[in-house]
């Protein structure tokens, strides 16, 4: 459909603008909600439970939103998802009741999954196979730029309880316009056929455990990272910068580590990256009060943790039969999501035991356990020869829809 990269990006600019605005308007809510709950006196387990509700909604939406899109089409479904997401954002201004916010975060997850599936299936359908990697990379750039930029809405109206939620609803509402006015043909969409957990583990134990462990690590961070920064005495601008450093580090360091995993035994690079993440977590715990070092370590943490998911997927693809690759890739996205559901509660236990720094203690412990598991797997199985390894590709950790045609491309 898209003859050149320039025309490809030109044709999908409305979809890229939509995901950028969605992440600007909704990407900072997890940070804002954690800060507001802490200010209202909520405990770390309660904050973790609110975050868990979002990831539970995201997982459920990844499985169910396809049916809505099939029934009414991409444009109408997208409008519904964004409208409910915008209304949910405004509803936070009604009060700070944790039970009510758990319900709202579950709704947020459901609707966000629907948005991701709409946009990702549209992008995958429109991109020719030899352009798909570039289109997906552009999508990821728009997604992470929006998420990083949105963090600075934390500082808007910080003296008002309702104003930040109003800003969120405004931006989310505007995100519907590029899609409602697009001239791009709506694609035919099929649901992802998933492999069982038993089959996923049997194909690649390290790939499966690595993806799940990464979900736990990042789920814990997104839930309680703002609480950690706030306990260090950071105001909202500092919290926004801290979170943005993690996202920026994740974007910048993915490609160097990914290319390294193509050149060497991928298991060694994966285990080394988990080990490095563990060390960085230890440095954050040790130097938490050392000002600018925290931001540098945050960027390193993002670089290590964001890199792990696509490397584990690539390792998985090295060991799988081509006929199962689509179902496996989709199953791994959900394995990540399940890990992200568990992560906030694990992080909350760490905070309860060790204070704010206990968050990174819990994340570091998770990385250590996966490292030990990986070393055991290296002793138990032979490595895939370097010349038989597939090419690493950066992948979003959103919904199974992002993996479908990408995986098909890798089969070719």
C-alpha positions as CSV (number, residue, x, y, z in Angstrom):
1,X,0.0,0.0,0.0
2,X,2.9,2.4,0.7
3,X,5.4,2.6,-2.1
4,X,8.2,4.4,-0.2
5,X,9.1,5.0,3.4
6,X,8.3,8.7,3.0
7,X,4.9,8.0,1.5
8,X,4.3,5.3,4.1
9,X,4.8,7.6,7.0
10,X,2.8,10.3,5.2
11,X,-0.1,7.9,4.8
12,X,-0.1,6.9,8.4
13,X,0.6,10.3,10.0
14,X,-2.9,10.5,11.3
15,X,-2.5,7.2,13.2
16,X,0.9,8.3,14.5
17,X,-0.5,11.6,15.7
18,X,-3.4,9.7,17.4
19,X,-1.1,7.4,19.4
20,X,1.1,10.4,20.3
21,X,-1.9,12.3,21.7
22,X,-3.2,9.3,23.4
23,X,0.1,8.8,25.3
24,X,0.4,12.5,26.0
25,X,-3.1,12.6,27.5
26,X,-3.1,9.2,29.2
27,X,0.6,8.3,29.7
28,X,1.1,10.5,32.8
29,X,-2.0,9.3,34.6
30,X,-0.3,6.3,36.3
31,X,2.3,8.8,37.7
32,X,-0.3,11.3,38.8
33,X,-2.5,8.7,40.4
34,X,0.3,7.2,42.4
35,X,1.3,10.7,43.6
36,X,-2.3,11.6,44.5
37,X,-2.9,8.4,46.4
38,X,0.3,8.8,48.4
39,X,-0.7,12.4,49.3
40,X,-4.0,11.1,50.5
41,X,-2.3,8.7,52.8
42,X,-2.8,5.5,50.8
43,X,-0.4,2.6,51.6
44,X,2.0,1.2,49.0
45,X,-0.1,-2.0,48.7
46,X,-3.2,0.0,47.9
47,X,-1.2,2.0,45.3
48,X,0.1,-1.2,43.8
49,X,-3.5,-2.6,43.7
50,X,-4.7,0.4,41.7
51,X,-1.9,-0.1,39.2
52,X,-2.6,-3.8,39.0
53,X,-6.2,-3.0,38.0
54,X,-4.9,-1.1,35.0
55,X,-2.8,-4.0,33.8
56,X,-5.6,-6.4,34.4
57,X,-7.9,-4.2,32.3
58,X,-5.2,-4.1,29.6
59,X,-4.9,-7.9,29.5
60,X,-8.7,-8.4,29.4
61,X,-9.0,-5.7,26.7
62,X,-6.4,-7.4,24.6
63,X,-8.5,-10.5,24.5
64,X,-12.0,-8.9,24.1
65,X,-11.6,-5.6,22.2
66,X,-11.2,-7.4,18.9
67,X,-14.9,-8.4,19.0
68,X,-16.0,-4.8,19.4
69,X,-13.9,-3.7,16.4
70,X,-15.2,-6.5,14.3
71,X,-18.8,-5.6,15.1
72,X,-18.7,-1.8,14.4
73,X,-15.5,-1.2,12.5
74,X,-12.2,0.5,13.4
75,X,-13.4,4.2,13.4
76,X,-16.5,3.7,15.5
77,X,-14.7,1.4,17.9
78,X,-11.8,3.9,18.3
79,X,-14.3,6.7,18.9
80,X,-16.0,4.6,21.7
81,X,-12.7,3.6,23.3
82,X,-11.4,7.2,23.4
83,X,-14.7,8.7,24.6
84,X,-14.8,6.3,27.5
85,X,-11.1,6.8,28.3
86,X,-11.7,10.6,28.3
87,X,-14.7,10.3,30.6
88,X,-12.8,8.0,32.9
89,X,-10.0,10.6,33.1
90,X,-12.5,13.3,34.2
91,X,-14.1,10.9,36.7
92,X,-10.9,10.9,38.8
93,X,-11.7,14.5,39.7
94,X,-14.8,13.4,41.6
95,X,-12.7,12.1,44.5
96,X,-9.7,10.1,45.7
97,X,-11.5,7.0,46.9
98,X,-9.1,4.1,46.2
99,X,-11.9,1.6,45.4
100,X,-13.4,3.9,42.9
101,X,-10.0,4.5,41.3
102,X,-9.3,0.8,41.1
103,X,-12.5,0.6,39.0
104,X,-11.5,3.5,36.8
105,X,-8.0,2.1,36.3
106,X,-9.5,-1.2,35.1
107,X,-11.7,0.8,32.7
108,X,-8.6,2.7,31.5
109,X,-6.8,-0.6,30.8
110,X,-9.7,-2.0,28.8
111,X,-10.1,1.1,26.7
112,X,-6.3,1.6,26.2
113,X,-6.1,-2.0,24.9
114,X,-8.9,-1.2,22.4
115,X,-7.0,1.9,21.2
116,X,-3.8,0.0,20.7
117,X,-5.5,-2.8,18.8
118,X,-7.3,-0.4,16.5
119,X,-4.1,1.5,15.6
120,X,-1.7,-1.5,15.5
121,X,-4.0,-3.6,13.3
122,X,-4.4,-0.6,11.0
123,X,-0.7,0.0,10.8
124,X,0.1,-3.7,10.2
125,X,-2.5,-4.0,7.5
126,X,-1.3,-0.9,5.6
127,X,2.4,-1.6,5.7
128,X,4.1,-3.7,3.0
129,X,6.3,-6.4,4.4
130,X,9.5,-4.7,3.5
131,X,8.3,-1.4,5.2
132,X,6.7,-3.0,8.2
133,X,9.8,-2.6,10.5
134,X,10.1,1.1,9.6
135,X,6.4,1.7,10.3
136,X,6.5,-0.2,13.6
137,X,9.6,1.8,14.6
138,X,7.8,5.0,13.8
139,X,4.8,3.9,15.9
140,X,7.1,3.1,18.8
141,X,8.8,6.5,18.6
142,X,5.4,8.3,18.6
143,X,4.2,6.2,21.5
144,X,7.3,6.7,23.7
145,X,7.7,10.4,22.8
146,X,4.1,11.0,23.8
147,X,4.5,9.1,27.0
148,X,7.6,11.0,27.9
149,X,6.2,14.4,26.9
150,X,2.9,13.7,28.8
151,X,4.8,13.4,32.1
152,X,5.3,17.1,32.2
153,X,1.5,17.6,32.4
154,X,2.0,16.7,36.0
155,X,3.2,20.2,36.6
156,X,0.1,21.8,35.0
157,X,-2.4,22.9,37.6
158,X,-0.6,21.2,40.5
159,X,-2.5,23.3,43.0
160,X,-5.8,22.1,41.7
161,X,-7.1,18.6,42.3
162,X,-9.2,18.5,39.1
163,X,-7.2,20.5,36.6
164,X,-4.6,17.8,35.5
165,X,-7.4,15.3,34.9
166,X,-9.2,18.0,32.8
167,X,-6.0,18.4,30.7
168,X,-5.9,14.7,30.2
169,X,-9.5,14.5,29.0
170,X,-9.0,17.4,26.6
171,X,-5.9,15.8,25.0
172,X,-7.5,12.4,24.8
173,X,-10.6,13.9,23.2
174,X,-8.5,15.6,20.6
175,X,-6.8,12.3,19.9
176,X,-10.0,11.0,18.3
177,X,-10.0,13.6,15.5
178,X,-7.1,12.3,13.4
179,X,-8.7,8.9,13.2
180,X,-12.3,10.1,12.7
181,X,-11.1,12.2,9.7
182,X,-8.7,9.7,8.2
183,X,-9.1,8.5,4.6
184,X,-7.1,5.3,5.2
185,X,-9.2,2.2,4.5
186,X,-10.2,0.2,7.5
187,X,-8.6,-3.3,7.6
188,X,-10.0,-6.7,8.2
189,X,-9.0,-7.9,11.6
190,X,-8.5,-11.3,13.0
191,X,-8.0,-12.3,16.7
192,X,-4.7,-13.7,17.8
193,X,-4.6,-17.5,18.4
194,X,-2.5,-18.0,21.5
195,X,-0.4,-20.9,22.5
196,X,-0.8,-22.5,26.0
197,X,1.5,-21.5,28.8
198,X,2.8,-25.0,28.9
199,X,3.7,-24.9,25.2
200,X,5.2,-21.4,25.5
201,X,7.5,-22.6,28.3
202,X,8.4,-25.8,26.5
203,X,9.6,-23.8,23.4
204,X,11.9,-21.5,25.3
205,X,11.9,-21.5,29.1
206,X,14.3,-18.5,29.2
207,X,12.2,-16.5,26.7
208,X,9.0,-17.1,28.6
209,X,10.4,-16.5,32.1
210,X,12.4,-13.4,30.8
211,X,9.3,-11.8,29.3
212,X,7.2,-12.5,32.4
213,X,10.1,-11.2,34.6
214,X,10.3,-8.0,32.5
215,X,6.6,-7.4,33.0
216,X,7.0,-7.7,36.7
217,X,9.9,-5.3,36.8
218,X,8.3,-2.6,34.6
219,X,4.8,-3.1,36.2
220,X,6.3,-2.5,39.6
221,X,8.2,0.6,38.3
222,X,5.2,2.2,36.6
223,X,3.1,1.6,39.7
224,X,5.4,2.8,42.4
225,X,8.3,4.7,40.7
226,X,6.5,8.0,41.3
227,X,6.1,7.2,45.0
228,X,9.9,6.4,45.2
229,X,10.7,9.8,43.6
230,X,8.3,11.6,45.8
231,X,9.7,10.1,48.9
232,X,13.2,11.4,47.8
233,X,11.7,14.9,48.2
234,X,11.1,15.5,44.5
235,X,8.3,17.8,43.5
236,X,6.1,17.2,40.5
237,X,8.7,18.6,38.0
238,X,11.3,16.2,39.4
239,X,9.0,13.2,39.3
240,X,8.1,14.0,35.7
241,X,11.8,14.2,34.8
242,X,12.6,11.0,36.7
243,X,9.9,9.1,34.8
244,X,10.9,10.6,31.5
245,X,14.6,9.6,32.0
246,X,13.5,6.0,32.4
247,X,11.5,6.2,29.1
248,X,14.3,8.0,27.2
249,X,16.9,5.6,28.4
250,X,14.7,2.7,27.3
251,X,14.3,4.1,23.8
252,X,18.0,5.1,23.3
253,X,19.6,1.8,24.5
254,X,17.3,-0.7,22.9
255,X,19.1,-0.7,19.5
256,X,22.7,-1.1,20.7
257,X,21.7,-4.0,23.0
258,X,19.5,-5.5,20.3
259,X,22.3,-5.4,17.7
260,X,24.7,-7.0,20.3
261,X,22.2,-9.8,20.8
262,X,22.3,-10.5,17.0
263,X,26.1,-10.7,17.0
264,X,26.7,-12.9,20.1
265,X,24.9,-15.7,21.9
266,X,21.6,-14.1,22.7
267,X,21.3,-15.9,26.0
268,X,24.5,-14.3,27.2
269,X,23.3,-10.9,26.3
270,X,19.9,-11.4,27.9
271,X,21.4,-12.8,31.1
272,X,24.0,-10.0,31.1
273,X,21.2,-7.4,30.7
274,X,19.2,-8.8,33.6
275,X,22.4,-8.8,35.7
276,X,23.1,-5.2,34.7
277,X,19.5,-4.2,35.6
278,X,20.0,-5.8,39.0
279,X,23.2,-3.8,39.5
280,X,21.6,-0.6,38.5
281,X,18.8,-1.3,40.9
282,X,21.4,-1.7,43.6
283,X,23.0,1.6,42.7
284,X,19.6,3.4,42.8
285,X,19.1,1.9,46.3
286,X,22.6,2.9,47.4
287,X,22.7,6.4,45.9
288,X,19.0,7.3,46.2
289,X,19.8,10.6,47.9
290,X,22.7,11.7,45.6
291,X,20.8,14.1,43.4
292,X,21.6,14.0,39.7
293,X,22.9,10.4,40.0
294,X,19.4,9.2,40.5
295,X,18.4,10.5,37.1
296,X,21.4,8.9,35.4
297,X,20.7,5.6,37.0
298,X,17.0,5.9,36.1
299,X,18.0,6.3,32.4
300,X,20.2,3.2,32.7
301,X,17.4,1.2,34.4
302,X,15.1,2.1,31.5
303,X,17.7,1.2,29.0
304,X,18.2,-2.3,30.5
305,X,14.6,-3.1,31.3
306,X,13.0,-1.8,28.0
307,X,15.6,-3.8,26.0
308,X,14.7,-7.1,27.6
309,X,11.3,-7.7,26.1
310,X,12.3,-7.6,22.4
311,X,15.5,-9.6,23.1
312,X,13.5,-12.4,24.9
313,X,11.0,-12.4,22.0
314,X,13.9,-12.7,19.5
315,X,15.4,-15.6,21.5
316,X,12.0,-17.2,21.5
317,X,11.8,-16.9,17.8
318,X,15.2,-18.5,17.4
319,X,13.8,-21.7,18.9
320,X,10.3,-21.9,17.4
321,X,8.7,-23.5,14.3
322,X,7.5,-20.9,11.9
323,X,3.9,-22.2,12.0
324,X,3.6,-21.3,15.7
325,X,5.4,-17.9,15.6
326,X,2.3,-15.7,15.4
327,X,0.6,-17.4,18.3
328,X,3.7,-17.5,20.4
329,X,4.5,-13.8,19.9
330,X,0.9,-12.9,20.9
331,X,1.1,-15.2,23.9
332,X,4.3,-13.5,25.0
333,X,2.6,-10.1,25.0
334,X,0.0,-11.5,27.4
335,X,2.7,-13.2,29.5
336,X,4.3,-9.8,29.9
337,X,0.9,-8.3,30.8
338,X,0.4,-11.0,33.5
339,X,3.8,-10.2,34.9
340,X,2.9,-6.6,34.9
341,X,-0.2,-7.5,37.0
342,X,1.9,-9.2,39.6
343,X,4.7,-6.6,39.6
344,X,2.9,-3.7,41.4
345,X,2.1,-6.0,44.4
346,X,5.6,-7.3,44.5
347,X,6.9,-3.8,44.5
348,X,4.5,-2.9,47.3
349,X,5.9,-5.7,49.4
350,X,9.4,-4.3,48.8
351,X,8.3,-0.9,49.9
352,X,6.6,-2.2,53.0
353,X,9.7,-4.1,54.0
354,X,12.5,-1.6,52.9
355,X,10.8,1.7,52.5
356,X,10.8,3.6,49.1
357,X,14.1,2.1,48.1
358,X,12.6,-1.3,48.6
359,X,10.9,-0.9,45.3
360,X,14.1,-1.2,43.4
361,X,15.2,-3.9,45.8
362,X,12.2,-5.9,44.7
363,X,12.9,-5.2,41.1
364,X,16.5,-6.1,41.5
365,X,15.6,-9.3,43.2
366,X,13.4,-10.2,40.2
367,X,16.2,-9.5,37.9
368,X,18.5,-11.7,40.0
369,X,16.1,-14.6,40.0
370,X,15.8,-14.5,36.2
371,X,19.6,-14.3,35.9
372,X,20.0,-17.4,38.0
373,X,17.3,-19.2,35.9
374,X,19.1,-18.1,32.7
375,X,22.4,-19.5,33.9
376,X,20.7,-22.8,34.7
377,X,19.2,-22.9,31.2
378,X,22.6,-22.2,29.6
379,X,23.9,-25.3,31.4
380,X,20.9,-27.4,30.4
381,X,20.7,-26.6,26.7
382,X,22.9,-25.7,23.8
383,X,23.0,-22.3,22.2
384,X,21.5,-21.6,18.8
385,X,24.4,-20.9,16.4
386,X,24.9,-17.2,15.7
387,X,24.3,-17.7,12.0
388,X,20.9,-19.3,12.7
389,X,19.7,-16.5,15.0
390,X,16.9,-14.4,13.6
391,X,17.2,-10.6,13.5
392,X,16.3,-8.7,16.6
393,X,13.5,-6.2,16.2
394,X,12.3,-3.6,18.7
395,X,8.7,-4.4,19.7
396,X,6.1,-2.5,21.7
397,X,4.7,-4.2,24.9
398,X,1.1,-3.3,24.1
399,X,-1.3,-5.9,22.7
400,X,-0.9,-9.1,20.7
401,X,-2.0,-7.2,17.6
402,X,1.4,-5.5,17.3
403,X,3.1,-8.8,16.8
404,X,0.9,-10.5,14.2
405,X,2.3,-9.2,10.9
406,X,5.7,-8.5,12.3
407,X,6.0,-12.2,13.1
408,X,4.7,-13.1,9.7
409,X,7.5,-11.0,8.2
410,X,10.1,-12.9,10.2
411,X,8.8,-16.2,8.8
412,X,9.5,-15.1,5.2
